[in-house]
Amino acid sequence: MTNQYNSDSIQSLGILGGVRAKPASIGLESHNHTFLEILGNAIDEHRAGYGNEIIVTKNKDGSVTIRDFGRGVPMGKNSDGEWSYKKVFDELWAGGKYKNNEEDGGNYLYSLGTNGVGATGTNYTSDLFKATAFAQDGNIYHVEYEKGVEWKKGLQIRKNEEGEKVGTEITWRPSAEVFRGKGEIDDEFIIETLKDQAVVNGGLKFIFKNHKTSEESVYYYENGVIDYIKSISSNEHALTDVIHFSTEQKGKDNENDKDYKIKADIYFAFNREASFSRYYHNSSWLENGGTPEDFIKNSFTFVIDKFLKENNLYNKNEKKISFDDVADSLIIVTSTYSTISLFTDQTKKKINSDFMKVAITKWLREQLEVYFTENPMEADKIVKQVLINKRSREKAEQARLNIKKKLQSTVNNITNRVDGFVNCTSKDNTKTELVLVEGKSALGAAKQGRNSEFQAIYALRGKILNCLKSDYDKIFKNDIIVDLLKILGCGVEIKSKHNKELNSFDINNLRWSKIIIITDADVDGYHIRTLLLALFYRLTPTLIKEGKIYIVESPLYEIINNDKSYFAYSDQEKDEIVSKLKGKFIVQRSKGLGENTPEMMWETTMNPETRRLIQVTMEDVEEMQKYFDLFLGDDLQGRKDYIETHLHEYIEHALD
């Protein structure tokens, strides 16, 4: 039977059905996006001068309620006898923000929403939707919808006898059948959004009441962005105070377009150690950037490069700075506004405006040049730090290129050239293991006491470099480290200032399913183990995160009874074994790896059936960083304090 395609094949879902089937057709990209639409309307009321508090409630049934204290959404009849609530909640492309660019500024001069689809789109894509207006006329208007369809009882109107404050309250629960099983706004999304909006809307308090977890949070910055930047820029490393430039201009993108107004607030500070950037437009975070990102990059790079040239601060034949060098020490938040929508789509994650780009770039360059002229000490600090960032970046990039050249080998042709490396026969990297042993003295026993099919051995030549305290130049001149990286095969994760990636790393090129560290159970062995973990943490942290790094627990005691050996990994295990033995027995400290027989090496450390592997997991990373920094980093005072606090524990343990 053939498929028929004719006039009867054409179907119509209708507007409501179409939106529920394809919410992206009106710009609703996810269940979480509906939260932005409803919250945006409440924020617009504040920006218009009405209401300084917004209450967000996560209800026990998973729905969300947003209560503002603005003017109350109009829900009664207009002069044509039409119900306004139907236009707001049940008609696409209907709203009160289309005349923002008129001479009188309309109801909302600079509003987040202008397309007239947010409230209706949220209603259409929700299982339930309730709207209540505590109106200025003394009435309360209430209407409810189910899957976009108004309940039969229609609009309910009653007197506001309880004295509820004027404003709007919207409750909704996104439809799981519309958003691929997602029927509840994520808590994390709510929290991050409210934090964001508190930053860019200084003086507006956001209260989040989560009835599902019985938690309540408040997000509020009295001075908005200025307070937020101060919280990021620590005084210890600050190069400048928070600087604020502001402008309002009028223009158009093309000759035939109508003029529109723009407003720009630029807040920034320079800091030796901290960096941050965030761009907002009409209070929406521009996750994908656009015009503000363009004029910031252009202006800061141009002015700082000009200053460096005019003051002969570049070395001879030195390349000019890039914005990355500036951004490494720049904390910046921009908040722009326009009287027409500049968003590239309904998600409001990017804007584009030729007029804004040209006008703000010209203005911002002028402001920065004036600032540099009037504040020579701060200017000098800024440009010198930018040069440090630049040279650090170039040094790290050169290190990456150098190590990439050094590591361009295959596992086969390095076998005979890497001192202390014994390969296995298998090339299946889902089964092969790389065993790192302590010193060449352990190589003989390890080589004989292994499964040569899938276990390769690399014997370390003494204690390796402390990779946390060394710069890349020194690290990559160390033959032991370079040889180990060659054997791994996956490259390195080199980072410049503020952990910006300059990678040649690819985990798909890792030649081993496991990297296993085996050291003696003594002070030297623990030290070598720690240095190896520091190496992986600094140069290949993804191997730790992906669970590729293991430590073999070495036995502390060997107990000999009737020519049979038992191995204990703790005092408790030793006591348990001894209690079960009959006849005479000998308890001795387990031999070092270099004294092990191949049989003992296989049984205690190499045999997958009997060895004890400790996987270094993702959960260990933060704790590991804390102790790496304390014991192997530059915190000398921290080490002294730790020793003073814990020395008695080690003395007591030694005496026992």
N, C-alpha and C positions, 0 to 999 in steps of 0.2 A: 504494500500500500504506500503510495507516495504522499508526501506532505503537501497540503494545499495552502497556497498563499494568495488570498484574494481580498475583496472588500470586507468580507466577514472576519478577516484576521485582525483588522484594526480595532483596538479597544481604547477606551478612555478611563483613566483612573480618577479623573476629576482633580481639582486643586488639592483638597485635603488628602485624598488617596495618593496623589503624586508626591506630596511632601513627605508623607509617612513612608512611602516606598523608597524615595531617594532624598533624604534630608540635605545631602550635599548640594542638591540643585538650588537651594536658597542659602547655601553657605554654612549650614550647621554641620560641622565636621565630626562631632562626637556628642555623647551625652553630657560631658563636662562643659561643652561650649554653651549649652543652654544657660548655665550659671552665669557666664559672662554677659549674656544678653539681658537677663533680668537685673543683675547687679548694676550693669552699665546704665540702665534707666534711673536707678536710685541715685547713682553717683551724679548723673546729669542734673538732678534736682538740686543737689548740694552745690554744684558748680554754678547753677543759676542763682544761688543765694538762699536756698531754702533747705534747712535741716543740716545739723552737724553730727548726726549719729545714724548708723545703719545697723540693724540687728539681723544676723543670719542665724537661723535655727535648723539643725539637722533633727528631724522628727524620728520617733521610734520606728515608724513604718518605712523609713528611708527617704521620704519626701523632704524637700527643703522649703523653708519659709524665709522670705526677705521682707523686712519691714523698714520703710524709710519714713522720714518726717518732713517730706516735701509738701507740695500743694495738693496732693491727692490726684490720681489720674482721672481726667474727666470721663464720667460714665453715663451722664444724663443725656437728654435730647439736645441737639444743636438747633440753630435757627431754621433749618430746613426740616425739622421734625425727625431727624435720623438719630438713632441711638449711638452715642460716641463709643460705648464699650465694644460694640460690634466692630467698629473700625479699628480699635486698638488691638483687640484680641482675636478677631475672626475675619480680618481682611488684610491680605498681604499688600505691602507698599502703601499703607495708610499710616500717618503719624503727624506729630506736631513739630517736626524738626526740619521741614523742607524749606522754610523761609529764613534760615539762619544767616544767610548772606545778604538779606535785605538791609536797607539803611537803618531800620530801627532794631536790627539784630534778632528779630523773631523772639520766640520764647527761650531759646537756648543759643547763645552766641557761639560758644565752643562746646559742642556736645559729642559724646562718644558714639551715640547711635543716630544715624540719619537715613537709613535705608527703609525703615518702616516694616521690617520683617521679623525683628527679634522676638517680640512678645507673641505675635501670631504663630511664628515658627515654633516657639517653645510650646505653646498650647497644642498645636497640631501634632507634635511629636511626643506628647506626654500621655500617660495613662489617666492622670487626673491633673486638673489645673483649676485653681481657685483664685479669684481676684477680689480684693476688698478695697474700696476707697473710703477713707474717712474724710469726707469732703468739707470744703470751706463753707458750704451752705447749711451745715449743721446736720446733714444726713449721712447715713452709712449705706453705701451701694455694694452689693455682693452678687457675684455670678460664679457658677461652676460649670466645668466642662469635663467630659469623659472621652478620651481619645479624640479630642478636637471637636466633639459635638456637644452643644449647649444642652444642659439638663432642661427638662420640660418646664420646670417651675420658673425658668427664666431669671431675669434680674430681680433681686430682692432689695427693697428700699425701706429703711426705717430711720427713726430719729436717733441721733447720737446722744442718748440719755446718760450713758456711762462717762461722758466727757473724754473720750479717746482723742488723743492728739491728732491733728490733721496729718494725713500722709497716705501711703499706699502699702498694702500687704499682699504679696503674691506667694502662693504655695503650689508646688508642682512636683511630680515624680516622673522622670523621663521613662519612656516606654521601652522595655527590654526588647520587644519585637521589632522596634524601629532601629535601635542602636546595637544590634548583634549581641543580645544578652546582657547589655549594660543598662541597668535600670535604676542606678543610684549614683548621685554625684559623689566622686571620691573625696574623702576627708582631706587627703593631702593636697588635692587640687584647690579645695576651698581655702585651706590655710595659706598656701603659697599665693593665691590670688589676693586674699585680704591683706597679707603682708605687703605685697606689691602696691596695692592701691592706697594703703596707709602712707607709703613713702611719697607717692606722687600727689596725694591729696592732703597736704598738711592741714591739721585742724579738724579733719573728719575722723571720727572714732568708729571703728568697726568692732562689733561684739559678736563672737561666735559661740553659740550655745549648742553643744552636741548632746542631745538627750539619749543617744545610743550609748555613749561612754560616760555620761554624767560629768563632762568637762566643760569649762567655760574659759575662753581666751579673749583678750582685748588687744587690738592692733591700732596703735595711735602714735603719730609723731606731730607734736605741736607745731614745729617749724618744718615739717615735711622732709624734703630732700636734704636740707642742710643738716638736720639732726641725724639722718640716716648715714650720710657720708662721714660725719664725725664718729659714728659708731664703728665704721670700717677703718678709718685712718687713725692708727694709734699715734699718740704724741711722741713716742720714742723714735719712730721712723718718719714722722711727718716732715715734708719739705716746705709745705705751705699750709695756710689755713684754707677753709672752704671759700672758693671764689664764685661769685654769682653774676652772670651777665643776663640782661633781659632786653627784649625788643619787640615792638609791634610794627608790622609793615603791611602794605597793601599792594597787590599787583596781580598778574595773570600769567598763565603758562604759555598761551599762544595769542597772537595778534587779535584773533576774532573772539576770544573768550571774554567773559565778564570778570572784572576785578573781584578779588576776594581778600579777606584779611587773614593774616597769620600772626601768631605770637610764639616766641621762643624764649625759654628759660634754660640757661646752660649753667650747671653747677659742677664744679670740679675741684680736686685737690691733688697735689703730687705727693707721693710717698715712696720711700726707698724699698719697702718690702711688700706693700699691698697694691693690688690693681683690681679694677672693677669697671664695668661699663653696662649701662642700661639706657635704652631709648624708649620714650613714651610719646604717644600722640593722642590728644584728647583723652588722656589718662589710660589708654590701652598700651600694654607692653608690646613693643615691636620686636617680637621674637625673631623675625626674619629681617630686621633692619630696614634698609631702604634709604631714603633721603637724609635723615639725621646722621646715620652712620657715615654717609658720603661727605657731608660738610664738616663733620668732626675730624675725620681722617685728613682731609685736604687742608683744613685750616691749621691744625696743630703741627702737622708735618712741615708745612710751608714756613710758618713763623719760626719754629725752632731751628730748622735748617738754615734759614736766612740769618738768624742770630749767630749760629756757629760759624758761618762763612764770614760775616762782617767782623767777628772777633778772632778770626784765624785760629779756631779751636780744633779744626780737623787736622790730622797729620797729612803730610804730603802724599798725594795720590790716594787718599782714603776715600772710600765710597760714602755717599751721603746716607743719612739715617732713613729708616723706614718707619711707618706708623707703629709697627710692632715694638720698636725700641721705645717709642713714646708711651705706648699702652702698657708696657711693663711696669711703669711707675705712676700711671694715671688712674685716678678714681673719678669717674664721670657719669653724671646722670643728666639727660636732656629731657625736657618736657615741652613739646610743641603742640600748637593748636591751630585749627583752621576753621573758617566759617562754612566751608564746603567739605564734603568727604574726599579725602585723599587716599583712603585705604584701597589697596589693590583688589581686595575681595572681602566677603562678609566676615572672615575669621579675624580681621583687623590685626594682622601680624606684620604688615609691611605697608609703607606709604611711598608714593612717588609724586614728586612735584618739581618741575624744572624751575619754576619761579622761586620756590623756597630754597632750593639747592644753591642757585646763583646768589640770591639776596643774602642768605644767612652766611654763606661762605665769605662774601665780601665784608659783611659787617663783623663777623667773628675774627677774621684776620686783623682788622683794624683794632678791635678790643684787646686782642692778645698782644699786639705790638705796643699799645699804650700801657698795658699792664707790665710788660717786660721793661719798658723805659722807666716807668714810675717805681718799679720794685727791682732794682738791679741785683740786690743780694739774693732774692728768691729766684730771679731769672738765672743767675749764675749757678745756683744749686740745681735747678731743673735741668739745664742743658748739660751740665757735667754728669748728672745721673743718667741722662739719656745716652750720652756717649759711653758710659760704663755698660749700660744695657746692650748697646749696639756691639761693642767689642766682645762682650760675654757671649752674645748670640753667635757672632762670627766664629769665635773660638770653639763653641760647642758644635757648630756646623762643620768646621774643619776636622774636629775630632771624629764626628760621625763619618765623614768621607774617608778619613784615614783608617778607621777601624773597619769600614766596609771593604776596603782594599785588602786589609790583612785577613779578613774572614772569608774571602772568595776562594774557598777550597771545598772539595768534597770529602766525605768521610773516608773514602777509599785511599785517596792520594795523601792523606795526612797520617795514615796509620804508621808509616815508617819514619815520619818526620816529627811527630810529637813525642817527646821524651816521656816515658812512663805510661803511654796509652796502649792498651791491648784491646783490639776490636773483637766483636762477636761475628758469627757467620750470617745471621739473619739480617735482612734489611727491612723487615716489617716493623715500622715504628709504632704499631699498636701493641707490640709484644716486647720489643727490645728495652733493656734497662742499662743505664749508665751508672756504674757504682764508683763513687769517689772515696778512695781510701787514704788513710793518713800515712804518707811517706812510702818510699820505695821498699822499706823493710817489709811492709805488708803486701807488696805486689806479688811475691812468689806464691804465698799461701792462697791469696785471693784468686790468682790466675788458675791455680790447680783446683781450688775448691769452689768452682763455679760451674754453671751450665754454659759452656762456650757457644751454644747456639744463640742464646738471646741476652747474655750478660757480658757487657764490655766493662773494662776496668781503666780508671785513670788514677794513677798514684800521684798525689800532690807532693811537690818538692818543698817541704818546709811550710812555715806559716805564710799565708798569702797576705796581700796588702789589705789594709782597712779601707774599703771602698767608700765608706761614709765620710771619711775625713780627707780623702784625696781628690784632686781635680782630675778631669778626664785625661789630660796629657800624661799625668803620672800613671794613671790606671792602665792606659793602653800601651805603655812602654813596658809593662810587666808581662814577661813571657808566659808565666803560669796562667794568668788570667786570659790572655789572648788565646793560648792553646785550648783552654777550657771552653771559651766561646766558639772557637772553631769546631770543637767536638760537638757542642750542642747543636749548631747549625741554624739556629733561628734568628741570629742577629742580636742587636741590643736596643734598649729603649733609652736613648739619650734625651735628657731634658735640659732646656735652657732655663733662664730665670722664670720663677713662678710656674715651673713644671710644664712649660710649653714643649710639646713633643717635637723631636727632630729624629724620628725613628728610621731604623733600617730593620726593625723587628717584624717577623712574621711567624706566628706560632705554628702555622702549617708546615714550616720547614724544620720543626723540631724533630730530631732523629730518634727520640726515645719516648717510651710511654711513661717511664719513671726516671727521675734523677735521685739516686739514693746515696745519702751521706753516711759513711761508716768511720767512726773514730774511736780511739780508746776511751774508756770510762774514767778519765782522769782530768786534771786541770788543763793540761795541754790539749787533750782531745776536745774538751768542751770549748776551749778557746778557738781551735781550728773550725769547729762546727759553727760557732757564732760568726766567725769571719766569712765563712761560706754563705751563711744565710744573709749576711750584710751585702755580699756581692750580688746574690740573686735579687735582694730587695732593691738595690740601687740600679742594677743594669738590666734585669729581666723580671720585674715585679709580676708581670702577667703569669709567669710560670708558677708563682706562689698562689695567685688568685685562681688559677685553673687547676690547682691541686696536683701539680706535677712533681713537687719537691717532697722528699721523704727523708726521715732519719731512722737508721736502724739502732735499736736499743741494744747496747753491748752489755754482756753479762758482767756482774761485779765479782762473782765467786764461782769457782769450780770445786765441786765436792766429789771426791773419789771414794768409791765403796766397792770392794771386790772387783777391782780393775774396770769399773764402769764409772763414767763421769756424768755428773748432773750439774746443770748451770742455773744459778740464781741471779736475778736481776735487781734484788733488793734484800735488805736484812730480813724482812718478814718472810720472803720466799726461802731464804737460806734456812731460817728456823723451821719452816714447815717441812722442807725436804729432810733435814736432819732428824726431825721427830719421827719420820717414817722409816728410817734406815735401821738395819740390823747389823750387828758386828762393828768392827772398827771402820772408821772413815777418816779422811783427811779433808779439811776445809782450807782452801787457799785463795788468795786473790786471783781472779782470772788473769791469764797471761795477756800481755799486750798483743795487738794484731800481728806484729812482726814475729812473735814467738808461736803463733797458732799453727797447728798442723792443718793441711788442706781439709781433712775430715771435720775438724773442729770449726774451721772457717765456714764450711758448707752448712753445718748443723745450726750454728748460732747466728749467722749474719746473712747467708746467701740463699738458703733454701726457702722458697716462697711458702712452703708448708709449715716451717718451724720458726722462721725469723719473726721478730717483732718490729713491725713498721709503724712509725708515727708520721702521719701525714701533716704537713704544714698547710693549714687551711686558711681560707679567707678571713675567718674569725680571728685568726692570730695576728693579722697584719697591723691593726692599730696598736695592739699591745706590744708587738714586736718593734714598731716604730718608736714607741715611747722609750723602751729600754735600749734600743740601738742608739737613739739620740743621747740618752743619759750616759751610757757606758762607752760608746764609741764616737760620739759627736764632740761638739765644742763646749758642752756644758760642764766646765771644770767644777764650778761651785756646786752644781747638782750632784756630781759624783762624791764630793767631800761630804755633803749633807747626808747622802745615802749611807756612806761608810760610817759616819758618826751615829746614825740611827740604828743600823743593822749589824754593826761589828760584833756586839755581844752574842748575837745568834750564831755567828760562825765560830766564835771562841767556844761557846757551849757545845756546839756540834763536834768540834775537834776534840774536846775533853771527853765526850762520850765515846 
